[in-house]
Amino acid sequence: MKSKNVLINKTVPGMILAKDVIDFSGQILVSKGTTLTDKIISKLQFHSIKSLMICVNKNGELIKENTQSATSEQTLHESHLSKIRKTEEFLTFQKDFNCCVENFQSYMEEVITTNEPLDTTNLLRSIHDVLDNSRNAIHLFDMINSMRNYDDNTYTHCVNVSLICHVFGQWIHLPQSEIGILTLCGLFHDIGKLEIPQSIIMKPDKLTEDEYQTIKQHTLIGYDLLKDRAIDDRIKYASLMHHERKDGSGYPNQLTGDEIEDFSKIVAIVDVYDALTSKRVYRDPLSPFEVLLVFEKDGYTKYDPSYLIVFFEQMFQTYVTNTVRLSDGSEGKIIMLNKHALAEPVVQVGNTFIDLSKNKSLFIQAII
Ligand SMILES: [Fe+2]
């Protein structure tokens, strides 16, 4: 069959590999004939593969298979979440979570139109009501991930980021008052999106350059909405700076390193984590492990390493002893983390111990 060289960032699920993909040490990462999925593409990007040989038909057009079957791996992650959705705890969490989102939504609509002062104490109370339903960080993440199929608007995203920021504040041992501010940084970070047309925010297809430029304005709009309010400056900066990146590749001001305010650096990590673990019209949510692979790929150039390491270690620690499904279909338990390759832990399958940092042909597809 004919083939064509395609840059990795131009590949999409459904394309068929015409040649084995081999890493620098000569190991096969993915075999020829494999139908690409989001996860396989993420994995290959993680291994810094720049382009792939893809099958084309006799007219030279790229062949694309229906990817319905390729998403079956998602089913296992879903089964873990569907068990949680049936618990009493989840139903209570869902009720308080929805209440918090509605409260935040109606409150913000009023604040924006009337210029009323912000009652942050009331907003924090409703965030705490949700947090009171979760026993620990992993439980909270499971609950948030179980909500994914229900709603996914700007308000929901802000509440998610706010809840995770709260946990992050505990991880880095901030005093309670500072945790409150970081929580509010998360809650207000995307507030500027409320003034961007919904048709652009919810657009399922790739954005045009003009639309992307419009979306980027939400940082400046958010700062403008908050700048004259009697709230901590770090909350205002978070709305302005959460898309800035350490290497200057972010927006709106291409700030670098410590020009970015500390709490904005944390919100940036949490924001990306939440976006990737959310369901989108064009893709299924990534499992937390897949997200961490994405972060490991270029995270250290874009995000503050000290916060990224905290995030990695805490997230992975919570997954030790979890059962996972590997890319060859086998199931095992994570028994030990690799300090220098957190996304590639040691997994016990039956009586065999597989060190994923040494066996590059396997990777974790789902937590089950
Ligand atoms: Fe944003």
Residues whose N, C-alpha, C, O or C-beta is under 5 A from the ligand:
A	BS01	LIG	H189 D190
